[in-house]
Each structure stands twice: as structure tokens, then as C-alpha cells.
Amino acid sequence: MKALLTVNPRVVTATYDEGLNMSRSRGIDFTTRIILIILVVVISYLLLFLVLSEVFVHTPTSVSDMMGHMMGTSQNSIVVNLVSLTIALLAGVLVSLWLLPKKTETTAAKTDELEIIKRALSDDEKAVIDEIRRAGEITQDSLRFRLEWSKAKLSRILTNLDKMNIIQRERVGKTYNVFLTGKRPEQ
């Protein structure tokens, strides 16, 4: 895991390698993973259907047999379709599990990085980070009421944490939504 941590008196700069959470996904984004899974299912279905139909479905001798074979209405064709589809879907599930990013490692690694960074922070800054971590995402006003601090004190601490790239603030009306950098909850 690449993390650059520079600790000066009261200045902490942390730069995270954003590609870390894609270690098992081979650098592939979500859309590409979905397309890859669909391709695996379709190709495996077609290949299995061709192979299994050659083995299990008899060669049509009349026009009605040929139509039944093409439409999949004969008993053997239905079985071949179901078996091919089941195996293809199983292959798709296995590929999707293989492509999923490993969340336990990335979550634990980010937690460890935050613990290292917290060592260089003041007690007030640690309290703010702990409260934000508990909430996931919280408004600045709610944070102020939970910590029972003045607006000026909280604003100064959040500004410092924002400059150090530990938290991020997003303007919402007259207040801010505050969340840890790289850990914004899904909307």
C-alpha cells in the first residue's frame, strides 16, 4: 500500500493511492466488470449449447423436427438449454466474485492509515475525526451540537483537517456535509 505521510509540527499531509481499492479488480471499473461478466455468460452459454446439442439432441429428419429443434421445443433441446444456461450463469457468478474488490483489506488499510495520521493530531482534531467516522457523513451543525463546541472552534478545526486532506466538506444550503476523505457513504 502506498501512502505518503509527512509529519511536521502540526502539519500532516496524506496522499492516498486511489487505485488501492481496485487491487483485486485488476484496475477495471464497474461498467467494464459488468460487461465482462455478461460476455462470459453469453459466450459460455453459446459454447455449452453447441457442444451439448451435438451430443444429446438427435439430428432432425423432417421439417417439423428441424423447426422444433430450432425453437427448442423438443424435450432434449429444453434440457440442453437449461443445462447450458445454468452452467453459464454459474460461470458468471464465479467471474463476478473473482472481480469484486476485496473490501476487508482496503477498509482495514484505510483505518490503519487514519490511526497513523491521528497520532500527529490534537485531541480536538481526534474527537472530530472519531465523530465523523461514527456518523459516516454528518452536517457541520450536527457535529457542532454533538461536540458542544462553538462555531468558530469547529470551523477552525475542520478547515485545518480539510487542508490536510483528512476530511472533505461539501456545501449544502447554509451548512456543510462533512465526511472522511475517500470514505463518502453511497448516496
C-alpha positions as CSV (number, residue, x, y, z in Angstrom):
1,M,0.0,0.0,0.0
2,K,1.4,3.3,-1.0
3,A,0.8,6.1,1.5
4,L,3.0,9.2,1.8
5,L,2.9,10.6,5.3
6,T,4.8,13.7,6.1
7,V,4.6,14.9,9.7
8,N,5.8,18.3,10.6
9,P,4.9,20.2,13.8
10,R,1.1,20.3,13.4
11,V,1.0,19.7,9.7
12,V,0.0,16.3,8.3
13,T,-0.2,15.6,4.6
14,A,-1.5,12.3,3.5
15,T,-1.8,11.3,-0.1
16,Y,-3.6,8.1,-0.8
17,D,-3.2,5.9,-3.8
18,E,-6.8,5.7,-5.0
19,G,-6.1,2.6,-7.0
20,L,-5.6,0.6,-3.9
21,N,-9.2,-0.4,-3.6
22,M,-9.0,-1.9,-7.1
23,S,-6.2,-4.3,-6.3
24,R,-8.3,-7.5,-6.9
25,S,-10.4,-5.9,-9.7
26,R,-7.4,-5.7,-11.9
27,G,-7.8,-2.0,-12.4
28,I,-11.2,-2.5,-14.1
29,D,-14.1,0.0,-13.4
30,F,-17.6,-1.1,-12.6
31,T,-19.1,-0.9,-16.1
32,T,-16.3,-2.9,-17.6
33,R,-16.7,-5.6,-14.9
34,I,-20.5,-5.8,-15.8
35,I,-19.8,-6.1,-19.5
36,L,-17.1,-8.7,-18.9
37,I,-19.5,-10.8,-16.8
38,I,-22.2,-10.6,-19.4
39,L,-19.8,-11.6,-22.1
40,V,-18.6,-14.6,-20.1
41,V,-22.2,-15.7,-19.5
42,V,-23.2,-15.3,-23.2
43,I,-20.1,-16.9,-24.6
44,S,-20.1,-19.8,-22.2
45,Y,-23.9,-20.4,-22.9
46,L,-23.4,-20.5,-26.6
47,L,-20.4,-22.8,-26.4
48,L,-22.1,-25.1,-24.0
49,F,-25.3,-25.2,-26.0
50,L,-23.4,-26.0,-29.2
51,V,-21.4,-28.8,-27.6
52,L,-24.3,-30.3,-25.6
53,S,-26.7,-30.1,-28.5
54,E,-24.3,-32.0,-30.8
55,V,-24.1,-34.7,-28.1
56,F,-27.6,-35.0,-26.8
57,V,-30.0,-33.7,-29.5
58,H,-30.7,-36.1,-32.4
59,T,-30.3,-34.8,-36.0
60,P,-33.7,-33.6,-37.3
61,T,-35.1,-35.8,-40.1
62,S,-38.2,-33.8,-41.1
63,V,-39.1,-30.2,-41.4
64,S,-41.2,-30.3,-38.2
65,D,-38.3,-31.8,-36.3
66,M,-36.0,-29.1,-37.6
67,M,-38.4,-26.4,-36.6
68,G,-38.8,-28.0,-33.1
69,H,-35.0,-28.2,-32.7
70,M,-34.5,-24.5,-33.7
71,M,-37.3,-23.3,-31.4
72,G,-36.1,-25.5,-28.6
73,T,-39.4,-27.3,-28.2
74,S,-38.1,-30.9,-28.2
75,Q,-37.5,-32.4,-24.8
76,N,-33.8,-32.8,-25.4
77,S,-33.4,-29.2,-26.6
78,I,-35.1,-27.9,-23.5
79,V,-32.8,-29.9,-21.2
80,V,-29.7,-28.8,-23.2
81,N,-30.9,-25.1,-23.0
82,L,-31.5,-25.4,-19.2
83,V,-28.2,-27.1,-18.5
84,S,-26.3,-24.6,-20.7
85,L,-28.0,-21.6,-19.1
86,T,-27.4,-22.9,-15.6
87,I,-23.7,-23.6,-16.2
88,A,-23.3,-20.2,-17.9
89,L,-24.9,-18.4,-15.1
90,L,-22.7,-20.2,-12.6
91,A,-19.7,-19.2,-14.6
92,G,-20.9,-15.6,-14.5
93,V,-21.3,-15.7,-10.7
94,L,-17.8,-17.1,-10.3
95,V,-16.3,-14.4,-12.6
96,S,-18.2,-11.7,-10.7
97,L,-16.9,-13.0,-7.3
98,W,-13.4,-13.1,-8.7
99,L,-13.6,-9.5,-10.0
100,L,-15.1,-8.0,-6.8
101,P,-12.6,-5.8,-4.9
102,K,-11.6,-7.2,-1.5
103,K,-13.2,-4.7,0.9
104,T,-11.8,-6.1,4.1
105,E,-8.2,-5.4,3.1
106,T,-8.9,-1.8,1.8
107,T,-11.1,-0.9,4.7
108,A,-8.6,-2.2,7.3
109,A,-5.7,-0.5,5.4
110,K,-7.5,2.9,5.4
111,T,-8.4,2.5,9.1
112,D,-4.7,1.8,9.8
113,E,-3.6,4.9,7.8
114,L,-6.1,7.1,9.7
115,E,-4.8,5.7,13.0
116,I,-1.3,6.6,12.0
117,I,-2.3,10.1,10.9
118,K,-4.3,10.6,14.2
119,R,-1.1,10.3,16.2
120,A,0.1,13.7,14.9
121,L,-3.3,15.4,15.6
122,S,-4.5,17.3,18.6
123,D,-7.2,15.9,21.0
124,D,-9.8,18.1,19.5
125,E,-9.0,17.0,15.9
126,K,-9.1,13.4,17.0
127,A,-12.5,13.9,18.6
128,V,-13.8,15.5,15.3
129,I,-12.5,12.6,13.2
130,D,-13.9,10.0,15.6
131,E,-17.4,11.6,15.4
132,I,-17.3,11.9,11.6
133,R,-16.2,8.2,11.4
134,R,-19.1,7.1,13.6
135,A,-21.6,9.1,11.5
136,G,-20.1,8.4,8.1
137,E,-21.3,11.7,6.8
138,I,-22.6,14.5,9.1
139,T,-23.5,18.1,8.8
140,Q,-21.2,20.7,10.4
141,D,-24.1,21.9,12.5
142,S,-24.9,18.4,13.8
143,L,-21.2,17.9,14.5
144,R,-21.1,21.2,16.5
145,F,-24.1,20.1,18.6
146,R,-22.7,16.6,19.3
147,L,-19.3,18.0,20.4
148,E,-20.9,21.0,22.2
149,W,-18.3,23.4,20.7
150,S,-18.6,26.9,19.3
151,K,-19.0,27.5,15.6
152,A,-15.6,29.2,15.4
153,K,-13.7,26.4,17.1
154,L,-15.3,23.7,15.0
155,S,-14.9,25.7,11.8
156,R,-11.1,26.3,12.5
157,I,-10.5,22.6,13.2
158,L,-12.5,21.4,10.1
159,T,-10.6,23.9,8.0
160,N,-7.3,22.5,9.2
161,L,-8.4,18.9,8.7
162,D,-9.6,19.9,5.2
163,K,-6.3,21.5,4.3
164,M,-4.5,18.3,5.5
165,N,-6.9,16.3,3.2
166,I,-8.2,14.2,6.0
167,I,-11.8,15.3,5.7
168,Q,-13.9,16.9,2.9
169,R,-16.7,19.4,3.2
170,E,-19.5,19.8,0.7
171,R,-21.7,22.9,0.8
172,V,-25.4,22.1,1.4
173,G,-27.5,25.2,1.9
174,K,-26.1,27.2,4.8
175,T,-24.0,24.4,6.3
176,Y,-21.6,21.7,5.1
177,N,-21.7,18.0,4.9
178,V,-18.5,16.6,6.4
179,F,-17.0,13.2,5.6
180,L,-13.6,11.5,5.7
181,T,-11.6,11.7,2.5
182,G,-12.2,8.7,0.3
183,K,-14.9,7.3,2.6
184,R,-18.1,9.1,1.4
185,P,-21.2,6.9,2.0
186,E,-23.1,5.8,-1.1
187,Q,-26.0,8.1,-1.9
